Amino acid sequence: MKKIVKIVVLLLIVALVIMQFIKPDRNELGYESVVYFENETKPTAKLQEILKSKCYDCHSNQTIYPWYANIAPVSYWLDHHIEEGKEHFNVSEWESYTLKKKDHKLEELIEEVEEGEMPLSSYTWTHGNLEEDEKKLLIDWVKELRAQYASK
């Protein structure tokens, strides 16, 4: 039995070492990827800071990676969160969304923030949560945007 445990532990260590050399692709197209979204939606400087610090890492093509993102298996876990976040809402794809889709994405954004689902608790451990005044500012802005899209 002890021999089996030693073999399993050794295999796990070897797997972890190999994982360090096989890294997921980085999500780093840069700030240009959100320019269209910001030009169309015109967030204030405060809203831009909220979006940059709390949203863009997972919901755009410009992730700013923390140091621990270089360590597997954390790198895989982060990559999964980013891919899933972009699948639901990607501001870097804003230009390709129809008005109806933009409105729907904004509606979902309001729901997720109001219900405390966004940002994810795992993200807030290191990046901090949205303060109540930030939530209100963000939600009020998004409601304004939805009204603008509804009138088009």
N, C-alpha and C positions, 0 to 999 in steps of 0.2 A: 504493500500500500504506500509506504514512504517513497518507494522508487517512482511510482506513478505520479505522486504529488510533485516530486522533484522534476520530472519530465514535463509536466503541465506548466509549472512555474517557469522552467527554462524556455519552453515554447512561447509563453506569454511575453517574456522578456525579449526574446528574439523578434517576435511580432511587433512589439513596441519600438524596438530599434529600427526595424525595416520601415515602419510607418513614418518615422522622422524624415525619411528620404523621399517619400511619395506624398507630396503635398497637393491639396486642392488648388485650382486656379484662383488667382486673386481677383477681386471685384474692384478694380481701381482705374476706371476710365477718366476720372478727374472731375473737377467742378463743372466743366463744360456740359457734362451730361445732365445737369439740372437747370441750365440756363433757360431753356424754352419754358419749363414749368414756372420758374420764377418770373420770367418776363410776362407770361400770360396771367398769372395769378397775383402778381405784385404784392408779395408779403412785405410787411414792415421790417425794419432792421431787427426788431425784437423777435418777430416771427421767423425770420431767416435764421437767427441764432438757435431758436427752438428746433426748427427743422434740421439744421445742421448737427446739433448736438444730440437729438433724440430720435430722429426719423431716418435721415439719409443713409446711415450705415447699413440698414437692412432694406430700405425702400428706394434705393437708387443704385446707379452703377458707380458709386464713389464711396466705398467703405474706407474708413480710417481704422486700421487694425491695431489693437493693443498688442503689447509685447508677447503675451501668452498665446496669441494666435499662431505663433510659429511652432507650437508644441502639439504634437499629435497625442491623444485623440481630440484635444480641444479644437484644433484646426478644422477637423471634419465636422464637429458639432456646430461651430460657428458658420462654416460653409453651408450646412443644411439650413440653419436659421436664415441666412441671407437669401438663399435660393427660394425658400418658402415665402419670405417677406416680399421679395420681388414678384413672385408669382401672384400674390394677392393685390399688390399695389406698388408700382414702380414709377416714380416721378420722371425717371429718365426716358420713359416710353410715353409720356404725357401727350406729345405731339401726335402720336398714332391713335390715341383714344378718340372715339366719337363723342359728341356732346352728351349723349345718353350714358355712355360708359364713364365719362368724367363725373357726371352727376352721381352715378351709382357708387363710384369709388369714394367720392366725398361723403356720401351718405354712410358708407361703411366706416370711414374714418371717424366720423362723429360717434357712431355706435361703439366702436372699439375703445375710443378714448373715454367716453362717458361711463362705460362698463368697467373701466380699469384694466382692460385686456391689453392695451398698448400704452406705453411700450411694455414688452415682456418683462416679467419680474427678473428673469435671468440677465437681462440687459441692464436693468436698473441697479443691480448689485454694484456694477462698476461705473455706470454713467449717470446714476441718479434718476429719480422719477420725475414726472411732470408735477410741478407745484400746482396748487389749485388755481392761482392766477394765470399760470401758463396754459392750463387746460381751458380755462374760460376764454382766454385770448385766442387760442387755436380754434376752439369750437365756434366762437362768434365769427371769426374770419371765414371758416369753412361754410358756415350757414350763409354768409354774404355771397360767397362764391357760388353756392348752389342756386341762390336767387338770381344771380347774373346769368348762369347757364340756363335756368328755366325760362328766362325772358328772351332767349335767343331763338 
